[in-house]
Amino acid sequence: MLAFDSNTMRFGKGSMSNKSAPKRSYDRTWEEIEDMLARAEVKRSDWKVWFEECKKNDDRDGMKEAARNHKALDGVVKTLKWALGEEGISNPLD
Protein backbone atom coordinates (compact mmCIF):
# COMPACT_ATOMS: atom_id res chain seq x y z
CA MET A 1 0.00 0.00 0.00
CA LEU A 2 1.23 3.51 -0.86
CA ALA A 3 1.53 5.77 2.21
CA PHE A 4 2.65 9.35 2.84
CA ASP A 5 5.70 9.73 5.08
CA SER A 6 5.50 13.11 6.83
CA ASN A 7 9.18 12.88 7.80
CA THR A 8 10.42 12.69 4.21
CA MET A 9 7.38 14.48 2.71
CA ARG A 10 7.15 11.70 0.10
CA PHE A 11 4.94 8.80 -0.78
CA GLY A 12 6.32 5.31 -0.40
CA LYS A 13 5.48 1.81 0.66
CA GLY A 14 4.02 2.15 4.10
CA SER A 15 4.97 -0.17 6.88
CA MET A 16 2.21 1.14 9.13
CA SER A 17 -0.34 -1.49 10.04
CA ASN A 18 -4.04 -0.74 10.14
CA LYS A 19 -3.89 -0.95 13.93
CA SER A 20 -1.60 2.07 14.16
CA ALA A 21 -3.48 4.15 11.59
CA PRO A 22 -5.64 6.88 13.11
CA LYS A 23 -9.31 6.06 13.44
CA ARG A 24 -11.42 8.73 11.76
CA SER A 25 -15.18 8.88 11.90
CA TYR A 26 -15.69 11.54 9.21
CA ASP A 27 -18.91 12.47 10.96
CA ARG A 28 -18.36 16.19 11.57
CA THR A 29 -21.12 18.37 10.17
CA TRP A 30 -20.48 21.51 8.16
CA GLU A 31 -22.14 23.39 11.01
CA GLU A 32 -19.59 21.98 13.49
CA ILE A 33 -16.73 23.00 11.22
CA GLU A 34 -18.17 26.51 10.77
CA ASP A 35 -18.60 26.79 14.55
CA MET A 36 -14.99 25.75 15.06
CA LEU A 37 -13.93 28.39 12.51
CA ALA A 38 -15.86 31.10 14.35
CA ARG A 39 -14.33 30.04 17.68
CA ALA A 40 -10.83 30.00 16.17
CA GLU A 41 -11.31 33.51 14.78
CA VAL A 42 -12.42 34.78 18.20
CA LYS A 43 -9.45 33.14 19.93
CA ARG A 44 -7.09 34.58 17.32
CA SER A 45 -8.54 38.04 17.93
CA ASP A 46 -8.17 37.56 21.70
CA TRP A 47 -4.48 36.74 21.25
CA LYS A 48 -4.03 39.91 19.16
CA VAL A 49 -5.58 41.96 21.98
CA TRP A 50 -3.35 40.19 24.50
CA PHE A 51 -0.29 40.96 22.36
CA GLU A 52 -1.13 44.67 22.35
CA GLU A 53 -1.70 44.61 26.12
CA CYS A 54 1.67 42.93 26.67
CA LYS A 55 3.33 45.41 24.32
CA LYS A 56 1.91 48.29 26.34
CA ASN A 57 3.32 46.72 29.52
CA ASP A 58 6.68 45.87 27.92
CA ASP A 59 6.05 42.15 28.59
CA ARG A 60 8.25 40.54 25.94
CA ASP A 61 7.52 36.97 27.06
CA GLY A 62 3.79 37.66 26.88
CA MET A 63 4.22 39.21 23.45
CA LYS A 64 6.08 36.10 22.23
CA GLU A 65 3.39 33.78 23.56
CA ALA A 66 0.61 35.87 22.04
CA ALA A 67 2.37 36.13 18.66
CA ARG A 68 3.05 32.39 18.59
CA ASN A 69 -0.55 31.49 19.40
CA HIS A 70 -1.96 34.09 17.00
CA LYS A 71 0.19 32.68 14.18
CA ALA A 72 -0.85 29.11 15.00
CA LEU A 73 -4.50 30.12 14.84
CA ASP A 74 -3.87 31.76 11.45
CA GLY A 75 -3.09 28.24 10.23
CA VAL A 76 -6.16 26.77 11.92
CA VAL A 77 -8.42 29.44 10.39
CA LYS A 78 -6.95 28.98 6.91
CA THR A 79 -7.26 25.19 7.14
CA LEU A 80 -10.89 25.34 8.26
CA LYS A 81 -11.75 27.84 5.52
CA TRP A 82 -10.02 25.55 3.00
CA ALA A 83 -11.97 22.53 4.30
CA LEU A 84 -15.19 24.49 3.86
CA GLY A 85 -14.20 25.34 0.30
CA GLU A 86 -14.13 29.11 0.82
CA GLU A 87 -13.32 31.02 -2.36
CA GLY A 88 -9.83 32.47 -2.53
CA ILE A 89 -8.33 30.14 0.08
CA SER A 90 -5.36 28.27 -1.32
CA ASN A 91 -3.86 25.05 -0.04
CA PRO A 92 -3.03 25.66 3.65
CA LEU A 93 0.32 23.90 3.22
CA ASP A 94 1.53 26.47 0.68
Phi and psi restraints in degrees (value plus and minus 20) as a CYANA .aco file:
   2 LEU   PHI    -101.3   -61.3
   2 LEU   PSI     110.9   150.9
   3 ALA   PHI    -155.6  -115.6
   3 ALA   PSI     131.7   171.7
   4 PHE   PHI    -110.1   -70.1
   4 PHE   PSI     108.2   148.2
   5 ASP   PHI    -121.9   -81.9
   5 ASP   PSI      89.7   129.7
   6 SER   PHI     -89.9   -49.9
   6 SER   PSI     -36.7     3.3
   7 ASN   PHI     -94.8   -54.8
   7 ASN   PSI     -61.0   -21.0
   8 THR   PHI    -117.3   -77.3
   8 THR   PSI     -31.5     8.5
   9 MET   PHI      39.9    79.9
   9 MET   PSI      17.3    57.3
  10 ARG   PHI    -157.5  -117.5
  10 ARG   PSI     140.5   180.5
  11 PHE   PHI    -110.7   -70.7
  11 PHE   PSI     124.2   164.2
  12 GLY   PHI    -183.3  -143.3
  12 GLY   PSI    -197.6  -157.6
  13 LYS   PHI     -91.9   -51.9
  13 LYS   PSI      98.2   138.2
  14 GLY   PHI    -100.4   -60.4
  14 GLY   PSI     120.9   160.9
  15 SER   PHI    -124.8   -84.8
  15 SER   PSI     -15.6    24.4
  16 MET   PHI     -96.8   -56.8
  16 MET   PSI     107.4   147.4
  17 SER   PHI     -99.8   -59.8
  17 SER   PSI     143.4   183.4
  18 ASN   PHI     -81.1   -41.1
  18 ASN   PSI     -46.5    -6.5
  19 LYS   PHI     -87.0   -47.0
  19 LYS   PSI     -51.8   -11.8
  20 SER   PHI    -112.5   -72.5
  20 SER   PSI     -27.9    12.1
  21 ALA   PHI     -91.0   -51.0
  21 ALA   PSI     122.8   162.8
  22 PRO   PHI     -83.7   -43.7
  22 PRO   PSI     123.2   163.2
  23 LYS   PHI    -110.3   -70.3
  23 LYS   PSI     102.7   142.7
  24 ARG   PHI    -142.3  -102.3
  24 ARG   PSI     113.8   153.8
  25 SER   PHI    -110.8   -70.8
  25 SER   PSI     -45.0    -5.0
  26 TYR   PHI      33.5    73.5
  26 TYR   PSI      16.3    56.3
  27 ASP   PHI    -133.8   -93.8
  27 ASP   PSI      -1.0    39.0
  28 ARG   PHI     -94.5   -54.5
  28 ARG   PSI     120.5   160.5
  29 THR   PHI    -109.2   -69.2
  29 THR   PSI     141.8   181.8
  30 TRP   PHI     -81.6   -41.6
  30 TRP   PSI     -55.0   -15.0
  31 GLU   PHI     -82.4   -42.4
  31 GLU   PSI     -62.1   -22.1
  32 GLU   PHI     -82.8   -42.8
  32 GLU   PSI     -60.9   -20.9
  33 ILE   PHI     -87.8   -47.8
  33 ILE   PSI     -61.9   -21.9
  34 GLU   PHI     -85.1   -45.1
  34 GLU   PSI     -56.1   -16.1
  35 ASP   PHI     -85.5   -45.5
  35 ASP   PSI     -62.5   -22.5
  36 MET   PHI     -82.2   -42.2
  36 MET   PSI     -59.8   -19.8
  37 LEU   PHI     -81.5   -41.5
  37 LEU   PSI     -66.9   -26.9
  38 ALA   PHI     -80.9   -40.9
  38 ALA   PSI     -62.5   -22.5
  39 ARG   PHI     -85.1   -45.1
  39 ARG   PSI     -60.0   -20.0
  40 ALA   PHI     -85.1   -45.1
  40 ALA   PSI     -58.7   -18.7
  41 GLU   PHI     -86.3   -46.3
  41 GLU   PSI     -57.8   -17.8
  42 VAL   PHI     -86.3   -46.3
  42 VAL   PSI     -66.0   -26.0
  43 LYS   PHI     -82.3   -42.3
  43 LYS   PSI     -59.5   -19.5
  44 ARG   PHI     -82.9   -42.9
  44 ARG   PSI     -62.6   -22.6
  45 SER   PHI     -83.0   -43.0
  45 SER   PSI     -61.3   -21.3
  46 ASP   PHI     -80.0   -40.0
  46 ASP   PSI     -60.8   -20.8
  47 TRP   PHI     -87.2   -47.2
  47 TRP   PSI     -53.5   -13.5
  48 LYS   PHI     -84.4   -44.4
  48 LYS   PSI     -64.0   -24.0
  49 VAL   PHI     -82.2   -42.2
  49 VAL   PSI     -62.9   -22.9
  50 TRP   PHI     -83.9   -43.9
  50 TRP   PSI     -58.8   -18.8
  51 PHE   PHI     -77.8   -37.8
  51 PHE   PSI     -68.7   -28.7
  52 GLU   PHI     -83.3   -43.3
  52 GLU   PSI     -58.1   -18.1
  53 GLU   PHI     -83.8   -43.8
  53 GLU   PSI     -65.0   -25.0
  54 CYS   PHI     -84.3   -44.3
  54 CYS   PSI     -57.9   -17.9
  55 LYS   PHI     -82.3   -42.3
  55 LYS   PSI     -62.9   -22.9
  56 LYS   PHI     -81.0   -41.0
  56 LYS   PSI     -55.2   -15.2
  57 ASN   PHI    -114.0   -74.0
  57 ASN   PSI     -12.7    27.3
  58 ASP   PHI      35.4    75.4
  58 ASP   PSI      19.7    59.7
  59 ASP   PHI    -117.1   -77.1
  59 ASP   PSI      69.4   109.4
  60 ARG   PHI     -86.0   -46.0
  60 ARG   PSI     -58.0   -18.0
  61 ASP   PHI     -84.7   -44.7
  61 ASP   PSI     -60.9   -20.9
  62 GLY   PHI     -84.4   -44.4
  62 GLY   PSI     -59.1   -19.1
  63 MET   PHI     -82.8   -42.8
  63 MET   PSI     -62.2   -22.2
  64 LYS   PHI     -82.5   -42.5
  64 LYS   PSI     -65.4   -25.4
  65 GLU   PHI     -81.9   -41.9
  65 GLU   PSI     -65.2   -25.2
  66 ALA   PHI     -84.2   -44.2
  66 ALA   PSI     -63.7   -23.7
  67 ALA   PHI     -83.5   -43.5
  67 ALA   PSI     -62.8   -22.8
  68 ARG   PHI     -82.0   -42.0
  68 ARG   PSI     -66.6   -26.6
  69 ASN   PHI     -90.1   -50.1
  69 ASN   PSI     -56.7   -16.7
  70 HIS   PHI     -81.9   -41.9
  70 HIS   PSI     -64.9   -24.9
  71 LYS   PHI     -84.9   -44.9
  71 LYS   PSI     -60.2   -20.2
  72 ALA   PHI     -81.9   -41.9
  72 ALA   PSI     -61.1   -21.1
  73 LEU   PHI     -91.2   -51.2
  73 LEU   PSI     -45.0    -5.0
  74 ASP   PHI     -76.8   -36.8
  74 ASP   PSI     -63.7   -23.7
  75 GLY   PHI     -86.2   -46.2
  75 GLY   PSI     -60.5   -20.5
  76 VAL   PHI     -82.2   -42.2
  76 VAL   PSI     -68.0   -28.0
  77 VAL   PHI     -80.9   -40.9
  77 VAL   PSI     -66.2   -26.2
  78 LYS   PHI     -82.9   -42.9
  78 LYS   PSI     -61.5   -21.5
  79 THR   PHI     -84.9   -44.9
  79 THR   PSI     -62.8   -22.8
  80 LEU   PHI     -86.7   -46.7
  80 LEU   PSI     -60.4   -20.4
  81 LYS   PHI     -82.7   -42.7
  81 LYS   PSI     -60.3   -20.3
  82 TRP   PHI     -83.3   -43.3
  82 TRP   PSI     -64.2   -24.2
  83 ALA   PHI     -82.0   -42.0
  83 ALA   PSI     -53.1   -13.1
  84 LEU   PHI    -100.9   -60.9
  84 LEU   PSI     -26.7    13.3
  85 GLY   PHI      57.5    97.5
  85 GLY   PSI       8.0    48.0
  86 GLU   PHI     -84.2   -44.2
  86 GLU   PSI     114.6   154.6
  87 GLU   PHI     -79.6   -39.6
  87 GLU   PSI     118.8   158.8
  88 GLY   PHI      65.3   105.3
  88 GLY   PSI     -21.1    18.9
  89 ILE   PHI    -118.0   -78.0
  89 ILE   PSI      95.3   135.3
  90 SER   PHI    -103.4   -63.4
  90 SER   PSI     156.9   196.9
  91 ASN   PHI     -70.9   -30.9
  91 ASN   PSI     104.5   144.5
  92 PRO   PHI     -85.2   -45.2
  92 PRO   PSI     -34.3     5.7
  93 LEU   PHI    -106.3   -66.3
  93 LEU   PSI     -28.7    11.3
